[in-house]
Amino acid sequence: MTTTTPKIGLGMPRVPGLRGRLKDNPVPGHKRVLLAAPRGYCAGVDRAVIAVEKALDHYGAPVYVRKQIVHNIHVVTELEAKGAVFVDEVDEVPAGAHIVFSAHGVSPAVVNEASDRGLHAIDATCPLVTKVHREAVRFARDDFEILLIGHEGHEEVEGTAGEAPDHVTIVNSPDDVPNIDVRDPDKVVWLSQTTLSVDETMETVRRLRERFPNLADPPSDDICYATQNRQVAIKKVAQDAELVIVVGSANSSNSVRLVEVALEYGAKAAYRVDYASEIQQEWLDGVASVGVTSGASVPEELVTEVLEALADAGYTDVAEVKTAEEDLMFSLPKELRKDLAGKPDARALGGRTRADA
């Protein structure tokens, strides 16, 4: 069960709703919060957000960004306030301007269109997404048919499929498998969107292999480390949480998946919120244990606000449930690795502590 959020167009104002403070009503048992770790910003998101910030420092506003740099309302709003302009397509960008490609990646057709318009492009695609793009190119070159597991219409899927459109078939879910036709069942490989449910993806692969026994695997798992780690953490939390609150936006695939995973692994109820102000008092009725996590594009400040709201309701005992350590960082796009004086920038390797995010 998830909360519903109206579709928000690029450029529209985004502000948290206002609600009164949550009440500290009595419940059976001891009130506590189980805080999942890892949670929040991953290395690819951190790199992309810093890329936009540094592009604004280097080139001044406006800097244009194709689509949302990451799928989080709060992050997009803050970058808009600093001078970023989010557009749907590159033909909305004035010739000669600077444009940043989002963390989800773009197809070669988008890159070529930006070049044709004389745009100065900065590629903030997550390196793990870029890896999947390269796999698609390699398998297409070897004349494999690529079964791309992912959500049709998602920016990442569009970008990956655009690398080899004549070789890619999109598989939205396990239920799609019976309807797939391939040219040569002995030359089929699967790839996947990086932000999917690990369990559902593996079920899709299992069914694909039943139909195509010689199905080839990618050289490494495509689902990114951050998606896997956050799902593993919420699985553990959900075993002991009556309610799970996931901080993340409605268009964030990995945030939506966290809600689903929490319900599958034992939580009696799970909701997604953008802001603490969206938490409803009735969610807490009779609930002693609340699990909290956040999607990979969510800054920690939003989680802190949720914890503060829950503390108002008497949930002051917070225990972190840690299932992995994360220390991966990615280098910034090459155009942004030096400061304004031309010297190597201390943030060239990306990276921002959770408290700074």
C-alpha positions in Angstrom: 0.0 0.0 0.0 1.5 3.3 -1.0 0.5 6.9 -0.7 -0.5 8.6 -4.0 1.2 11.7 -5.3 -0.1 13.9 -8.1 2.1 14.0 -11.2 4.4 17.0 -11.0 5.6 18.6 -14.2 9.0 20.0 -14.6 9.3 23.6 -13.6 6.2 23.5 -11.3 6.6 24.6 -7.7 7.3 21.8 -5.3 6.7 22.4 -1.6 6.0 20.1 1.3 2.5 20.0 2.5 1.8 21.5 5.9 0.4 19.3 8.7 0.1 19.6 12.4 2.5 17.8 14.8 1.9 14.1 15.3 0.4 13.2 18.6 2.0 10.9 21.2 -0.9 8.5 21.6 -0.5 5.3 23.8 0.1 2.0 22.0 0.6 -1.6 23.2 4.3 -2.1 23.8 7.4 0.1 23.6 7.6 2.6 20.9 10.7 2.4 18.7 12.1 3.2 15.3 14.1 0.7 13.3 16.3 2.8 10.9 17.6 0.9 7.9 21.2 1.2 6.8 22.3 1.6 4.1 19.7 4.2 3.0 19.6 7.4 1.0 22.1 8.8 -1.4 24.1 6.4 -3.5 27.4 7.2 -5.2 25.8 7.7 -8.6 23.2 10.1 -7.3 25.8 12.0 -5.3 28.0 12.4 -8.4 25.0 13.6 -10.5 23.8 16.2 -8.0 27.4 17.6 -7.4 27.8 17.7 -11.2 24.9 20.1 -11.5 26.1 22.2 -8.5 29.6 22.5 -10.0 28.3 23.2 -13.5 26.4 26.2 -12.0 29.6 27.3 -10.2 31.7 27.0 -13.4 29.3 28.4 -16.0 26.7 30.4 -14.1 23.0 30.1 -14.3 21.1 28.8 -16.2 22.5 25.3 -16.6 20.0 23.1 -18.3 19.3 19.5 -17.2 17.5 16.9 -19.4 14.8 15.3 -17.3 15.2 15.3 -13.5 18.8 14.9 -12.6 17.7 12.3 -10.1 14.1 11.2 -9.2 13.6 13.3 -6.1 11.3 16.3 -5.8 13.3 18.0 -3.0 16.6 17.7 -4.8 15.1 19.0 -8.1 13.5 21.9 -6.2 16.8 22.9 -4.5 18.7 22.8 -7.8 16.0 24.9 -9.5 16.5 27.5 -6.8 20.2 27.6 -7.6 19.6 28.2 -11.3 19.2 24.8 -12.9 16.5 24.6 -15.6 14.9 21.1 -16.1 13.6 20.3 -19.6 12.1 17.3 -21.2 14.1 17.3 -24.4 17.2 19.0 -25.7 15.3 20.9 -28.4 14.0 23.1 -25.5 17.6 24.3 -24.7 19.0 27.4 -26.4 21.8 26.7 -28.9 25.2 26.9 -27.3 24.0 26.4 -23.7 25.3 23.9 -21.2 23.2 20.8 -20.6 23.6 18.0 -18.1 22.4 14.5 -18.9 20.8 12.9 -15.8 22.0 10.0 -13.7 19.6 7.7 -15.6 21.5 8.0 -18.9 20.5 8.9 -22.4 20.5 7.2 -25.8 23.0 8.0 -28.5 20.2 9.8 -30.4 19.9 12.3 -27.6 23.7 12.8 -27.5 23.8 13.4 -31.2 20.9 15.9 -31.1 22.6 17.9 -28.4 25.8 18.0 -30.5 23.9 19.0 -33.6 22.4 22.0 -31.6 25.9 23.0 -30.4 25.1 22.3 -26.8 27.9 21.8 -24.3 26.9 18.5 -22.8 28.0 17.2 -19.4 27.3 13.5 -18.9 26.2 12.8 -15.3 25.0 9.2 -16.1 25.7 6.9 -13.3 28.7 4.8 -14.2 26.8 1.6 -13.3 24.2 2.6 -15.9 26.9 3.3 -18.4 28.2 -0.2 -17.8 24.8 -1.6 -18.9 24.9 0.6 -22.0 28.3 -0.8 -22.9 27.0 -4.3 -22.4 24.1 -3.6 -24.8 26.5 -2.3 -27.4 28.8 -5.4 -27.1 26.0 -7.9 -27.2 24.3 -6.2 -30.2 27.7 -6.2 -32.0 27.8 -10.0 -31.5 24.3 -10.2 -32.9 22.6 -11.3 -29.6 19.0 -10.5 -29.0 18.8 -8.5 -25.7 16.0 -9.0 -23.3 16.0 -5.8 -21.3 14.2 -6.3 -18.0 12.8 -3.0 -16.9 9.9 -0.6 -17.0 9.0 0.6 -20.5 9.1 4.4 -20.6 11.6 4.8 -17.7 14.4 7.1 -18.7 17.1 4.5 -17.9 15.4 1.8 -20.1 14.9 4.3 -22.9 18.6 5.1 -22.8 19.8 1.5 -22.7 17.4 0.4 -25.4 18.6 3.3 -27.6 22.1 1.9 -27.7 20.9 -1.1 -29.8 17.2 -0.5 -30.7 17.1 -3.3 -33.3 18.4 -5.9 -30.8 16.4 -5.0 -27.7 13.1 -6.3 -26.4 11.8 -4.8 -23.2 10.4 -7.2 -20.6 8.3 -5.3 -18.1 7.6 -8.2 -15.7 7.6 -12.0 -15.3 4.2 -12.1 -16.9 5.6 -10.8 -20.2 7.8 -13.8 -20.7 5.2 -16.1 -22.4 4.7 -13.5 -25.1 8.3 -13.0 -26.1 9.5 -14.1 -29.5 13.2 -14.2 -30.5 14.9 -14.8 -33.8 17.4 -17.3 -32.4 16.9 -18.9 -29.0 20.6 -19.8 -28.9 21.7 -16.2 -29.1 19.7 -14.4 -26.3 21.0 -12.5 -23.3 19.3 -10.6 -20.5 20.2 -7.2 -19.1 18.2 -5.1 -16.6 17.3 -1.7 -15.3 19.6 -1.0 -12.3 16.8 0.0 -9.9 14.4 -2.9 -9.9 13.4 -5.3 -7.2 16.1 -8.0 -7.0 13.6 -10.7 -6.3 11.3 -9.8 -9.2 14.2 -9.5 -11.6 15.5 -13.0 -10.6 12.0 -14.4 -11.1 11.8 -12.9 -14.6 15.2 -14.4 -15.4 14.1 -17.8 -14.1 11.1 -17.7 -16.4 13.1 -16.5 -19.3 15.5 -19.4 -18.8 12.7 -21.9 -18.8 11.7 -20.6 -22.3 15.2 -20.1 -23.5 17.6 -22.6 -21.8 20.7 -21.1 -23.5 19.9 -17.6 -22.2 23.2 -15.8 -21.5 23.9 -13.8 -18.4 25.5 -10.4 -18.3 29.1 -10.4 -17.1 28.0 -9.1 -13.7 24.7 -8.3 -12.0 23.1 -5.2 -13.5 21.0 -4.3 -10.5 23.2 -1.8 -8.7 24.9 -2.3 -5.3 22.8 0.5 -3.8 19.5 -0.9 -4.9 20.4 -4.3 -3.6 21.8 -3.0 -0.3 18.7 -0.9 0.5 16.4 -3.8 -0.3 18.4 -6.2 1.9 18.2 -3.7 4.8 14.5 -3.1 4.5 13.9 -6.9 4.4 15.6 -7.2 7.8 13.7 -4.2 9.2 10.3 -5.3 7.9 10.5 -8.5 9.9 10.2 -6.5 13.1 8.3 -3.4 12.0 4.5 -3.1 12.1 4.8 0.0 9.8 7.4 1.0 7.3 7.9 4.6 6.0 9.9 5.0 2.9 11.2 8.5 2.1 11.3 9.0 -1.7 9.4 10.4 -4.7 6.7 8.7 -6.7 8.8 8.5 -9.9 11.7 6.9 -8.0 11.6 3.3 -9.1 13.9 2.1 -6.3 11.9 4.0 -3.6 8.6 2.4 -4.8 10.3 -1.0 -4.8 11.3 -0.5 -1.2 7.6 -0.1 -0.2 6.8 -3.4 -2.1 9.7 -5.2 -0.5 8.7 -4.1 3.0 5.2 -5.5 2.5 6.5 -8.7 1.0 8.9 -9.3 4.0 6.5 -8.8 6.9 5.5 -5.2 7.4 1.8 -4.9 8.1 1.7 -1.5 6.3 4.2 0.5 4.3 3.9 4.0 2.8 6.0 6.3 0.7 6.4 10.0 1.5 8.3 12.9 0.0 8.2 14.8 3.3 7.6 14.2 7.0 4.6 16.4 6.8 2.8 13.7 4.7 2.8 11.2 7.6 -0.7 10.6 8.7 -1.6 10.2 12.4 -3.8 7.1 11.7 -0.8 5.2 10.3 0.6 5.1 13.8 -2.6 3.9 15.6 -1.7 0.9 17.7 1.8 0.7 16.1 4.8 0.2 18.4 7.6 -0.4 15.9 8.2 1.8 12.9 10.7 1.1 10.2 12.3 4.0 8.3 14.4 4.0 5.1 14.9 6.1 2.0 15.5 5.6 -1.7 18.9 6.1 -3.3 18.1 9.6 -4.5 17.0 11.0 -1.1 19.1 13.4 1.0 19.5 12.5 4.6 17.9 15.7 5.8 14.5 14.4 4.7 15.0 11.3 6.8 16.0 13.4 9.8 12.8 15.3 9.5 10.8 12.1 9.5 12.6 11.0 12.7 11.9 14.3 14.3 8.2 14.0 13.4 8.1 10.5 14.8 9.8 11.7 18.0 6.9 14.1 18.4 4.7 11.0 18.4 6.8 9.3 21.1 9.1 7.3 18.9 12.3 8.5 20.4 14.1 5.1 20.7 15.9 4.8 17.4 18.0 1.7 16.5 19.9 1.5 13.3 19.7 -1.8 11.5 22.8 -2.1 9.4 23.3 -4.8 6.8 26.2 -3.4 4.7 28.9 -0.7 4.6 29.1 1.6 1.5 32.2 3.6 0.6 32.1 3.7 -3.2 32.6 7.0 -4.9 32.7 7.9 -8.6 34.8 10.6 -10.3 32.9 13.6 -11.6 32.5 14.2 -15.3 35.9 15.3 -16.7 34.7 18.9 -17.4 34.2 19.4 -13.6 37.2 17.9 -12.0 39.0 21.2 -11.6 37.9 24.2 -9.6 37.3 27.7 -11.1 41.1 28.4 -10.8 41.9 25.4 -12.9 43.3 23.4 -10.0 42.2 19.8 -9.2 39.0 20.0 -7.1 38.8 18.3 -3.8 35.3 17.0 -4.8 36.6 15.6 -8.1 36.0 12.1 -6.8 32.4 12.9 -5.9 31.5 11.9 -2.4 29.7 13.8 0.3 29.2 12.5 3.8 25.6 11.6 4.8 25.5 14.5 7.2 26.5 16.9 4.4 24.1 15.5 1.8 
